[in-house]
């Protein structure tokens, strides 16, 4: 069996969620890493879109931000931000939005605004950017982040991006809205919302991870599927491509 880290396990599992030919609106950070790994392995025809207006971009290195020149230089074309959101995203042309977050709750609501009380926050975060629009208008949403009680909280301090609302019913009766989050991938497991309650349920544990470890890293009593699967371990090819991508990225951003 290959030696790999929990972070590599998370990225590879997240990458596998993207099917060849999908159109994906990509967030910076972990989602971008996973989406580009998918493009370089099993999904060469995946169409990656970034908030800055780049369409079908194929970066050689991972971008530092949506304004990274690498995205524009390797894109099929670049459109204006209003066109990106109004025509492509709100027009229903995006299959999946791939997002990260600082906090997530049991109903997949995301917080990237602040930690603590809104009037006197302990920490101010970057904000929503395009995530609220992506989560509302993409056909479905994948979320990837590291698993801890700091990130998986009973209630997010601020709902920056709608999952299913504070009670799991936030999307009920809203017309022209996407399915919302359909899977959450962490360094410990894979989760999906319950079809009825929309509460997150663990459906797959990564190799050597226990249910107790997942519970200890979650800020509420997490639910587990009656039949838990074991996530497939990364292949040699997936690990090799991922490591080469990250090494190439590090050398590029270091000016080598």
N, C-alpha and C positions, 0 to 999 in steps of 0.2 A: 504494500500500500504506500502511496506517495505521502511524503511529509508535507503538511500544509498548515497554515495558521487559521485561526477562526475568522479573521478578516478575509482571507482568501476564500474560505468556505462560503461566506456571505456573498461576496462579489460574484463568484461562479454561480451560485444558486440564483441570485438575482438576474444574472445574464441569461440563464436558461429560461426565464419567464418570458422573454421576448422571442416571438416566432418570426421566421424569415418573411419579409414582405410587409411587416407591420410598419405603421407610421407612428413614431414615438416622439413626444415632446419631452426633452431631457432637462433635468435639473443638474446644477453643478455639484461636484463632489462625488459621493458614492454612486448616485444614479448614473452619472456620466461615465464613471469607471465601468459599471456593469453593462451599460448600453454599448459602449465601444468594444468591450470584450465580446459581446454577442455578435457585433458586426464583424469582428476579426476571426470568429470561429464558425458557429453553426448558422448564423443569420446574415450572410453577406449582403442581402438585398433589403435589410431593414433601413428605413428612412429616418434619419435622426434630424430633429428640428430643435433649435435653441432659441431662447427668448429674444435674442438680438436680431432675429430675422433670417438666420442662415438655414437653408433648406438642403436636405440630403448631404450634410457635411460629413467628411471622412477624415477627421484629424489624425495626424501621425503621432501626436502626443496629446495628453489630457489637458484641456483648457483650464487656466486659472480662474476664469470668470466668463460670463456670457459675452464680454467685450474682447476676449482674447482673439488676436488676429488670425490665429491658426484655424479658427472656425470659418471665418470668411474666405480665407485663402483656399480651403479645401472643400468649399460648398459648391453644389451645382449652381446655386444662385442665392442672392441675398435680397430680401424684400424689406419694406418698412415695418416697423413694429406695429403700427395700426393695422396693416394688411395681415401681418402674422396672426394677430389676435382676432380680428373681425372676420377675415375670409377663411383662414386655415383652421383656427381653433373653434371659434363660435360657429363656423360654417360646417362643423361636424366632420372635418377631414383628418382628425387625429384619433388614431385607435387607442393609444394609451399614453397617459402622463406618468413619468417616472420621477418621484419626488423623495427628498430627504426631509428631516425635521429635527428640531431640538427636543420637543416633547410630543407624545402621542398618548391618547387615552383609549379606553376600552371600545369606544365607538369611532375610532380612527380620526378624531379631530386632531389637527396639527397646530402646534404653536411655534412660530419663528419670530415672535414680536418682542417678548420680554419674559423674565423670570421674576415672580413675586407679584406684589400688588401693582395695579396699573398706574396708580397715582404716585407711587414711590417704589419703583422696581429695583430689585437687587442687581439685575443685569438687563441691558437693552440688547436685543438681537437684531439681525439685519432687516427683518420685516418679511412681508409676504412675497414681494416681487410679483412674478406671474403665477405663483402657485394657486391662489384662490380661483383664478380664471381657469387654470388647467384642471383643477380638481372638479370644477363645475361642468366644464364643457367637453373634456376628453371622454372617449367611449368608456374607459375604465382607468383606474389609477393603481400603480404599484408603488409601494413605499419601502425604502430600505434604510436601516439605521442600526447602530450598535445597541445591544440589549442591556439595560440597567434600570435601577429604580429612579435614576435621574431623568431618563428618557421615557420610560413607560410609567406614567403617573395616573392616579385615580381620576383626576380631573386636570386638564391642561389649564395653565394660568390665564391663557387668552386663546380664543379660537381664531387663529389667523386664517386657516384653511379648513373648510367644511369637510368632515368625513360624513357622519350621519347625525350630527347634532348632539346635544347634551343627553338626550333621551333615546337616541337611536332612530328618531322619526324625522330628522331634519330635512330629508329629501322627499318625504311623502307628499304627493300631490303637486310637486313642482314640475311644470312642463318644460320640455326641451332641456333636460339635464341628463348628464351621463350616469352610468351605474355607480360611480364613486369608487372607493377603494375595494379591490377584489383580492389583494394579497399583501401581506407585510412580511418582509424577509429580514431576518436579523442574523447575528453571528451565532445564535443558539438554535433557531428554529424557523419554521414557516407558519404563518397564521392566515386565516381567512375569516371574514365576517360571517356570523350565523345568518342564514337566509331570511330568518324571521325577525330575530331581535337586533341583528347587525352588530352584536357584541363579538369581539375577536375570539377566535377559537384556535388553539394550537393544533395543526393537522400533521406536522412532520417535525421530528427532532433530528438535528444534525448528528452525525456519527459521534458516539461517546458522550453525548449530552443527555442529561437526565431530566425528567419532569421537575424534580426538586430544584435543579439549577435554574430552570426557566421561572419557576414560581418565586424563588429568592430574588430574581432580577426584575420582577414585575411589581408595580405599586398597587395592584388589586388582586383578588383571587381569580386567577386566570382559569379559563375553561380548556379542557383537552378533549379532542375527538375520541369517540369510543374506540376506534381503531387508529392508533398512531402509526404513521409511516416513518421510515428512516430515510433521510435525505441522501441521495446518491453522492458519494464522495467526488471531489474534483478529479478529472482525468489528467494524465501527464501533459496532454496537449493544452488543455485549458490553463493549467498552471504555468506552463512555459510561455504561452502567449500573454497571459496576464503579467507575469514577471518582466518579460521583455518590454511590454508597454509601459510599465511603471518605471523601469530602469531608463528607458528612452526619454520618458517625461522628466525624470529627475535631472538627467544630463542636459536636456534642452533648457530647462528653466534655470540651471546653474550656469548657463552660458558656455557649455563645453562644445 
